[in-house]
Amino acid sequence: MANEIESEDELAEIVRSMRTVAVVGAKDGRRDPDAPAYGIPKMLEARGVRIIPVNPTIPSALGEPTRPNVAAVGERADVINVFRRPAVIEALADEILALPADERPGVVWLQSGIRSDPAAAKLTAGGIRVVMDRCLGVYAARYRRRG
């Protein structure tokens, strides 16, 4: 689809250049240590990426206070990595587009199994690149060394 990034070179560039990633749907390692929404951000941290967890139901994850929503991140993340059901992605896109321009991410990355063509169309129209149905952990393992 024209609204999503599929080029291996572009995916590699995103992963190599990201410094801060907000993880929507982050999990708490004490409660659910085997959840991909905990393990993948933890692996990104080990590769030198600053993780900002976003989840209204947990107080902290990965050593940094958890934000209840993307508006509460309060700064620009290079990537917003999403671990949420496809049914809520379009509303999440609206939340992201409602952010001040200087707080919008360069990329919204939807994890494996997550697609929303309407959300991708909105985000790309707003100048945000979109990756869908791909595991950021796989690409980080491929393109980033441990920090």
MDTraj code that builds the backbone (N, CA, C; nanometers):
import mdtraj as md
import numpy as np

residues = "MET ALA ASN GLU ILE GLU SER GLU ASP GLU LEU ALA GLU ILE VAL ARG SER MET ARG THR VAL ALA VAL VAL GLY ALA LYS ASP GLY ARG ARG ASP PRO ASP ALA PRO ALA TYR GLY ILE PRO LYS MET LEU GLU ALA ARG GLY VAL ARG ILE ILE PRO VAL ASN PRO THR ILE PRO SER ALA LEU GLY GLU PRO THR ARG PRO ASN VAL ALA ALA VAL GLY GLU ARG ALA ASP VAL ILE ASN VAL PHE ARG ARG PRO ALA VAL ILE GLU ALA LEU ALA ASP GLU ILE LEU ALA LEU PRO ALA ASP GLU ARG PRO GLY VAL VAL TRP LEU GLN SER GLY ILE ARG SER ASP PRO ALA ALA ALA LYS LEU THR ALA GLY GLY ILE ARG VAL VAL MET ASP ARG CYS LEU GLY VAL TYR ALA ALA ARG TYR ARG ARG ARG GLY".split()
xyz = np.array([
    [0.0852, -0.1197, 0.0000],
    [0.0000, 0.0000, 0.0000],
    [0.0886, 0.1245, 0.0000],
    [0.0468, 0.2261, -0.0705],
    [0.1273, 0.3471, -0.0883],
    [0.1481, 0.4238, 0.0423],
    [0.0659, 0.4027, 0.1429],
    [0.0763, 0.4791, 0.2665],
    [0.1719, 0.4192, 0.3688],
    [0.2313, 0.3048, 0.3376],
    [0.3183, 0.2443, 0.4377],
    [0.4586, 0.2225, 0.3816],
    [0.5538, 0.2211, 0.4716],
    [0.6927, 0.1971, 0.4347],
    [0.7135, 0.0471, 0.4241],
    [0.7665, 0.0043, 0.3115],
    [0.7963, -0.1378, 0.2922],
    [0.9388, -0.1620, 0.2478],
    [1.0089, -0.0585, 0.2070],
    [1.1462, -0.0717, 0.1586],
    [1.2390, -0.1114, 0.2726],
    [1.3171, -0.2151, 0.2504],
    [1.4129, -0.2606, 0.3520],
    [1.5119, -0.1499, 0.3869],
    [1.5542, -0.0723, 0.2877],
    [1.6481, 0.0375, 0.3140],
    [1.5861, 0.1427, 0.4052],
    [1.4586, 0.1768, 0.3821],
    [1.3913, 0.2756, 0.4677],
    [1.3714, 0.2213, 0.6087],
    [1.3334, 0.0938, 0.6198],
    [1.3151, 0.0329, 0.7517],
    [1.4473, 0.0328, 0.8282],
    [1.5556, -0.0021, 0.7606],
    [1.6874, -0.0021, 0.8250],
    [1.7260, 0.1386, 0.8699],
    [1.6985, 0.2384, 0.7863],
    [1.7315, 0.3778, 0.8208],
    [1.6545, 0.4230, 0.9441],
    [1.5278, 0.3883, 0.9524],
    [1.4463, 0.4250, 1.0690],
    [1.5065, 0.3650, 1.1952],
    [1.5352, 0.2364, 1.1910],
    [1.5850, 0.1655, 1.3092],
    [1.7230, 0.2157, 1.3503],
    [1.8079, 0.2414, 1.2554],
    [1.9434, 0.2885, 1.2891],
    [1.9429, 0.4301, 1.3448],
    [1.8491, 0.5129, 1.3011],
    [1.8512, 0.6537, 1.3425],
    [1.7652, 0.6844, 1.4647],
    [1.6769, 0.5940, 1.5048],
    [1.5881, 0.6251, 1.6177],
    [1.6673, 0.6317, 1.7474],
    [1.6354, 0.7328, 1.8265],
    [1.6992, 0.7519, 1.9572],
    [1.5969, 0.7400, 2.0701],
    [1.4740, 0.7861, 2.0451],
    [1.3671, 0.7828, 2.1449],
    [1.2452, 0.7167, 2.0837],
    [1.1896, 0.6183, 2.1547],
    [1.0711, 0.5470, 2.1082],
    [0.9665, 0.5498, 2.2185],
    [0.8477, 0.6009, 2.1859],
    [0.7338, 0.5919, 2.2777],
    [0.6607, 0.4623, 2.2445],
    [0.6365, 0.3803, 2.3460],
    [0.5752, 0.2489, 2.3258],
    [0.4326, 0.2511, 2.3794],
    [0.3369, 0.2580, 2.2875],
    [0.1951, 0.2603, 2.3251],
    [0.1495, 0.1167, 2.3484],
    [0.1014, 0.0915, 2.4700],
    [0.0618, -0.0435, 2.5088],
    [0.1745, -0.1175, 2.5786],
    [0.2749, -0.0435, 2.6266],
    [0.3877, -0.1051, 2.6981],
    [0.3361, -0.1869, 2.8156],
    [0.4053, -0.2945, 2.8439],
    [0.3697, -0.3818, 2.9561],
    [0.4730, -0.3699, 3.0668],
    [0.4320, -0.4094, 3.1863],
    [0.5164, -0.4101, 3.3046],
    [0.5838, -0.5469, 3.3152],
    [0.7149, -0.5484, 3.3216],
    [0.7889, -0.6734, 3.3286],
    [0.7657, -0.7527, 3.4558],
    [0.7228, -0.6877, 3.5626],
    [0.6930, -0.7618, 3.6858],
    [0.5645, -0.8423, 3.6705],
    [0.4679, -0.7862, 3.6032],
    [0.3391, -0.8542, 3.5862],
    [0.3382, -0.9501, 3.4675],
    [0.4080, -0.9124, 3.3599],
    [0.3999, -0.9894, 3.2361],
    [0.5355, -0.9890, 3.1651],
    [0.6365, -1.0559, 3.2241],
    [0.7725, -1.0483, 3.1704],
    [0.7893, -1.1115, 3.0323],
    [0.6972, -1.1964, 2.9899],
    [0.7084, -1.2622, 2.8594],
    [0.6327, -1.1895, 2.7496],
    [0.5645, -1.0803, 2.7827],
    [0.4861, -1.0074, 2.6824],
    [0.5786, -0.9373, 2.5832],
    [0.5502, -0.9474, 2.4544],
    [0.6294, -0.8736, 2.3560],
    [0.6323, -0.7227, 2.3849],
    [0.5243, -0.6687, 2.4420],
    [0.5181, -0.5253, 2.4715],
    [0.6074, -0.4878, 2.5894],
    [0.6694, -0.5861, 2.6540],
    [0.7744, -0.5613, 2.7528],
    [0.9105, -0.6002, 2.6947],
    [0.9186, -0.7181, 2.6379],
    [1.0459, -0.7708, 2.5896],
    [1.1080, -0.6907, 2.4765],
    [1.0288, -0.6464, 2.3825],
    [1.0832, -0.5706, 2.2695],
    [1.1356, -0.4341, 2.3152],
    [1.0596, -0.3566, 2.3930],
    [1.1172, -0.2309, 2.4434],
    [1.2423, -0.2529, 2.5280],
    [1.2447, -0.3590, 2.6073],
    [1.3625, -0.3899, 2.6889],
    [1.4826, -0.4166, 2.5988],
    [1.4622, -0.4889, 2.4907],
    [1.5688, -0.5162, 2.3956],
    [1.6154, -0.3876, 2.3270],
    [1.5213, -0.2986, 2.2955],
    [1.5589, -0.1704, 2.2351],
    [1.6453, -0.0893, 2.3313],
    [1.6095, -0.0908, 2.4591],
    [1.6909, -0.0217, 2.5602],
    [1.8340, -0.0750, 2.5599],
    [1.8473, -0.2071, 2.5495],
    [1.9801, -0.2678, 2.5485],
    [2.0600, -0.2271, 2.4247],
    [1.9902, -0.1769, 2.3247],
    [2.0558, -0.1311, 2.2023],
    [2.0656, 0.0221, 2.1972],
    [2.0526, 0.0855, 2.3126],
    [2.0773, 0.2284, 2.3223],
    [1.9606, 0.3200, 2.2917],
    [1.8401, 0.2669, 2.2861],
    [1.7214, 0.3477, 2.2566],
    [1.6545, 0.3874, 2.3876],
    [1.6198, 0.5134, 2.4009],
    [1.5430, 0.5601, 2.5169],
    [1.3969, 0.5224, 2.4937],
    [1.3361, 0.4576, 2.5917],
    [1.1975, 0.4117, 2.5817],
    [1.1095, 0.4962, 2.6725],
    [0.9991, 0.5460, 2.6162],
    [0.8969, 0.6164, 2.6929],
    [0.7720, 0.5288, 2.6891],
    [0.7401, 0.4599, 2.8001],
    [0.6226, 0.3735, 2.8010],
    [0.4925, 0.4549, 2.8082],
    [0.3927, 0.4089, 2.7334],
    [0.2618, 0.4740, 2.7318],
    [0.1563, 0.3665, 2.7588],
    [0.0919, 0.3766, 2.8742],
    [-0.0120, 0.2820, 2.9118],
    [-0.0824, 0.3388, 3.0349],
    [-0.2138, 0.3616, 3.0266],
    [-0.2834, 0.4227, 3.1408],
    [-0.3018, 0.3306, 3.2607],
    [-0.2693, 0.2020, 3.2468],
    [-0.2995, 0.1084, 3.3551],
    [-0.1796, 0.0636, 3.4369],
    [-0.0590, 0.1051, 3.4004],
    [0.0578, 0.0662, 3.4800],
    [0.1367, 0.1905, 3.5203],
    [0.1895, 0.1934, 3.6451],
    [0.2576, 0.3131, 3.6938],
    [0.3962, 0.3337, 3.6331],
    [0.4687, 0.2262, 3.6080],
    [0.6015, 0.2417, 3.5491],
    [0.6400, 0.1140, 3.4763],
    [0.7257, 0.1314, 3.3802],
    [0.7786, 0.0181, 3.3055],
    [0.9130, 0.0603, 3.2506],
    [1.0062, -0.0312, 3.2498],
    [1.1349, -0.0059, 3.1858],
    [1.2083, 0.1128, 3.2460],
    [1.1891, 0.1359, 3.3763],
    [1.2687, 0.2362, 3.4441],
    [1.2271, 0.3808, 3.4254],
    [1.1241, 0.4069, 3.3516],
    [1.0802, 0.5455, 3.3305],
    [0.9304, 0.5525, 3.3629],
    [0.8834, 0.6648, 3.4182],
    [0.7398, 0.6755, 3.4467],
    [0.6571, 0.6532, 3.3195],
    [0.5489, 0.5804, 3.3381],
    [0.4605, 0.5515, 3.2251],
    [0.3656, 0.6681, 3.2042],
    [0.3513, 0.7089, 3.0814],
    [0.2564, 0.8147, 3.0462],
    [0.1211, 0.7514, 3.0170],
    [0.0111, 0.8184, 3.0538],
    [-0.1218, 0.7589, 3.0327],
    [-0.1678, 0.7610, 2.8871],
    [-0.1111, 0.8523, 2.8062],
    [-0.1515, 0.8625, 2.6648],
    [-0.0416, 0.9370, 2.5883],
    [-0.0543, 0.9434, 2.4566],
    [0.0518, 1.0059, 2.3763],
    [0.0640, 1.1555, 2.4043],
    [-0.0450, 1.2220, 2.4393],
    [-0.0382, 1.3650, 2.4694],
    [0.0495, 1.3911, 2.5915],
    [0.0544, 1.2966, 2.6838],
    [0.1326, 1.3128, 2.8065],
    [0.2813, 1.2836, 2.7868],
    [0.3208, 1.2381, 2.6692],
    [0.4637, 1.2145, 2.6440],
    [0.5383, 1.3476, 2.6552],
    [0.4809, 1.4533, 2.6002],
    [0.5343, 1.5873, 2.6201],
    [0.6609, 1.6215, 2.5446],
    [0.7017, 1.5367, 2.4553],
    [0.8204, 1.5615, 2.3730],
    [0.8082, 1.4783, 2.2460],
    [0.8969, 1.5055, 2.1524],
    [0.8934, 1.4325, 2.0259],
    [0.9690, 1.3005, 2.0399],
    [0.9032, 1.1909, 2.0086],
    [0.9692, 1.0613, 1.9964],
    [0.9993, 1.0412, 1.8482],
    [1.1117, 0.9807, 1.8183],
    [1.1435, 0.9508, 1.6787],
    [1.0418, 0.8539, 1.6204],
    [1.0041, 0.7561, 1.7034],
    [0.9094, 0.6511, 1.6624],
    [0.8079, 0.6322, 1.7734],
    [0.6818, 0.6157, 1.7352],
    [0.5806, 0.5640, 1.8281],
    [0.5561, 0.4202, 1.7849],
    [0.5910, 0.3268, 1.8734],
    [0.5766, 0.1833, 1.8491],
    [0.4476, 0.1384, 1.9170],
    [0.3597, 0.0732, 1.8412],
    [0.2243, 0.0467, 1.8901],
    [0.1985, -0.1023, 1.9102],
    [0.1571, -0.1356, 2.0322],
    [0.1111, -0.2690, 2.0703],
    [-0.0349, -0.2563, 2.1134],
    [-0.1235, -0.2350, 2.0210],
    [-0.2673, -0.2210, 2.0517],
    [-0.3482, -0.2952, 1.9464],
    [-0.4736, -0.3225, 1.9765],
    [-0.5626, -0.3906, 1.8817],
    [-0.5872, -0.3029, 1.7589],
    [-0.5991, -0.3661, 1.6422],
    [-0.6247, -0.2881, 1.5200],
    [-0.7475, -0.1973, 1.5300],
    [-0.8473, -0.2373, 1.6069],
    [-0.9713, -0.1598, 1.6167],
    [-0.9510, -0.0211, 1.6768],
    [-0.8433, 0.0007, 1.7521],
    [-0.8225, 0.1307, 1.8164],
    [-0.7173, 0.2170, 1.7455],
    [-0.6618, 0.1669, 1.6379],
    [-0.5504, 0.2366, 1.5726],
    [-0.5943, 0.3669, 1.5062],
    [-0.7110, 0.3688, 1.4471],
    [-0.7552, 0.4924, 1.3825],
    [-0.7739, 0.6045, 1.4856],
    [-0.8311, 0.5725, 1.6012],
    [-0.8458, 0.6730, 1.7078],
    [-0.7089, 0.7162, 1.7598],
    [-0.6144, 0.6232, 1.7691],
    [-0.4790, 0.6579, 1.8108],
    [-0.4148, 0.7526, 1.7090],
    [-0.4371, 0.7279, 1.5808],
    [-0.3844, 0.8182, 1.4772],
    [-0.4379, 0.9596, 1.4982],
    [-0.5653, 0.9713, 1.5318],
    [-0.6230, 1.1032, 1.5584],
    [-0.5546, 1.1700, 1.6781],
    [-0.5253, 1.0920, 1.7847],
    [-0.4546, 1.1461, 1.9010],
    [-0.3161, 1.1957, 1.8625],
    [-0.2473, 1.1190, 1.7802],
    [-0.1125, 1.1569, 1.7374],
    [-0.1175, 1.2838, 1.6541],
    [-0.2127, 1.2918, 1.5636],
    [-0.2248, 1.4106, 1.4781],
    [-0.2695, 1.5339, 1.5563],
    [-0.3294, 1.5139, 1.6737],
    [-0.3701, 1.6267, 1.7580],
    [-0.2530, 1.6831, 1.8391],
    [-0.1391, 1.6141, 1.8391],
    [-0.0219, 1.6639, 1.9112],
    [0.0290, 1.7918, 1.8457],
    [0.0937, 1.8789, 1.9231],
    [0.1596, 1.9945, 1.8613],
    [0.2602, 1.9435, 1.7576],
    [0.2784, 2.0190, 1.6524],
    [0.3654, 1.9752, 1.5423],
    [0.5042, 1.9346, 1.5899],
    [0.5594, 2.0048, 1.6886],
    [0.6947, 1.9731, 1.7342],
    [0.7003, 1.8507, 1.8256],
    [0.5851, 1.7921, 1.8588],
    [0.5814, 1.6700, 1.9398],
    [0.5382, 1.5479, 1.8590],
    [0.5088, 1.5664, 1.7323],
    [0.4679, 1.4529, 1.6491],
    [0.5886, 1.3676, 1.6128],
    [0.5695, 1.2359, 1.6098],
    [0.6811, 1.1483, 1.5745],
    [0.7087, 1.1526, 1.4245],
    [0.8270, 1.1080, 1.3884],
    [0.8577, 1.0940, 1.2464],
    [0.7940, 0.9692, 1.1881],
    [0.7767, 0.8669, 1.2744],
    [0.7274, 0.7365, 1.2295],
    [0.6320, 0.6799, 1.3329],
    [0.5238, 0.6183, 1.2851],
    [0.4383, 0.5340, 1.3690],
    [0.4595, 0.3915, 1.3191],
    [0.5030, 0.3041, 1.4101],
    [0.5363, 0.1659, 1.3758],
    [0.4344, 0.0743, 1.4429],
    [0.3519, 0.0075, 1.3649],
    [0.2519, -0.0862, 1.4159],
    [0.3131, -0.2262, 1.4175],
    [0.3113, -0.2898, 1.5314],
    [0.3733, -0.4199, 1.5492],
    [0.3073, -0.5274, 1.4622],
    [0.3678, -0.6444, 1.4602],
    [0.3183, -0.7582, 1.3833],
    [0.1712, -0.7842, 1.4138],
    [0.0940, -0.8052, 1.3073],
    [-0.0482, -0.8336, 1.3212],
    [-0.1358, -0.7100, 1.3299],
    [-0.0762, -0.5912, 1.3282],
    [-0.1537, -0.4677, 1.3419],
    [-0.1470, -0.3897, 1.2111],
    [-0.2644, -0.3666, 1.1537],
    [-0.2772, -0.2872, 1.0302],
    [-0.3991, -0.1973, 1.0429],
    [-0.3906, -0.0802, 0.9828],
    [-0.5058, 0.0077, 0.9688],
    [-0.4780, 0.1005, 0.8523],
    [-0.5319, 0.0660, 0.7364],
    [-0.5114, 0.1503, 0.6188],
    [-0.5711, 0.2900, 0.6375],
    [-0.6903, 0.3038, 0.7006],
    [-0.7420, 0.4400, 0.7232],
    [-0.6493, 0.5229, 0.8135],
    [-0.5939, 0.4613, 0.9172],
    [-0.5017, 0.5331, 1.0054],
    [-0.3744, 0.5700, 0.9303],
    [-0.3228, 0.4778, 0.8507],
    [-0.2018, 0.5049, 0.7733],
    [-0.2246, 0.6218, 0.6775],
    [-0.3402, 0.6264, 0.6154],
    [-0.3703, 0.7363, 0.5228],
    [-0.3731, 0.8698, 0.5969],
    [-0.4350, 0.8718, 0.7147],
    [-0.4399, 0.9948, 0.7950],
    [-0.3003, 1.0393, 0.8363],
    [-0.2228, 0.9445, 0.8875],
    [-0.0903, 0.9785, 0.9378],
    [0.0013, 1.0277, 0.8259],
    [0.0002, 0.9593, 0.7115],
    [0.0871, 1.0025, 0.6020],
    [0.0422, 1.1378, 0.5481],
    [-0.0881, 1.1627, 0.5463],
    [-0.1372, 1.2948, 0.5044],
    [-0.0885, 1.4031, 0.6005],
    [-0.0649, 1.3645, 0.7276],
    [-0.0130, 1.4571, 0.8281],
    [0.1391, 1.4620, 0.8325],
    [0.2048, 1.3958, 0.7372],
    [0.3502, 1.4012, 0.7294],
    [0.4243, 1.3003, 0.8150],
    [0.3544, 1.2000, 0.8637],
    [0.4153, 1.0974, 0.9486],
    [0.4271, 0.9678, 0.8694],
    [0.5450, 0.9094, 0.8704],
    [0.5657, 0.7824, 0.8006],
    [0.5070, 0.6691, 0.8839],
    [0.4634, 0.5620, 0.8159],
    [0.3944, 0.4520, 0.8834],
    [0.4547, 0.3180, 0.8405],
    [0.4783, 0.2328, 0.9398],
    [0.5174, 0.0944, 0.9183],
    [0.4069, 0.0106, 0.9811],
    [0.3558, -0.0884, 0.9068],
    [0.2482, -0.1725, 0.9603],
    [0.2873, -0.3199, 0.9549],
    [0.2366, -0.3936, 1.0534],
    [0.2463, -0.5390, 1.0561],
    [0.3909, -0.5879, 1.0476],
    [0.4801, -0.5214, 1.1217],
    [0.6212, -0.5621, 1.1277],
    [0.6693, -0.5487, 1.2715],
    [0.7526, -0.6416, 1.3123],
    [0.8049, -0.6401, 1.4487],
    [0.9289, -0.5521, 1.4567],
    [0.9214, -0.4462, 1.5348],
    [1.0348, -0.3571, 1.5524],
    [1.1528, -0.4319, 1.6151],
    [1.1250, -0.5286, 1.6987],
    [1.2320, -0.6073, 1.7598],
    [1.3139, -0.6838, 1.6571],
    [1.2499, -0.7385, 1.5573],
    [1.3202, -0.8111, 1.4515],
    [1.4142, -0.7164, 1.3774],
    [1.3651, -0.5988, 1.3444],
    [1.4467, -0.5020, 1.2708],
    [1.5577, -0.4440, 1.3575],
    [1.5302, -0.4237, 1.4861],
    [1.6347, -0.3749, 1.5761],
    [1.7447, -0.4799, 1.5917],
    [1.7082, -0.6062, 1.6016],
    [1.8079, -0.7123, 1.6107],
    [1.8924, -0.7177, 1.4839],
    [1.8313, -0.6886, 1.3725],
    [1.9007, -0.6929, 1.2438],
    [1.9902, -0.5713, 1.2220],
    [1.9446, -0.4511, 1.2645],
    [2.0112, -0.3277, 1.2238],
    [2.0724, -0.2434, 1.3358],
    [2.0592, -0.2859, 1.4624],
    [2.1186, -0.2068, 1.5721],
    [2.2043, -0.2982, 1.6591],
    [2.3197, -0.2498, 1.6925],
    [2.4060, -0.3248, 1.7855],
    [2.3629, -0.2936, 1.9274],
    [2.4041, -0.3818, 2.0161],
    [2.3778, -0.3553, 2.1583],
    [2.4516, -0.2301, 2.2006],
    [2.3821, -0.1484, 2.2868],
    [2.4381, -0.0209, 2.3321],
    [2.5490, -0.0432, 2.4266],
])
top = md.Topology()
chain = top.add_chain()
for i, resn in enumerate(residues, 1):
    res = top.add_residue(resn, chain, resSeq=i)
    for name in ("N", "CA", "C"):
        top.add_atom(name, md.element.get_by_symbol(name[0]), res)
traj = md.Trajectory(xyz[None], top)
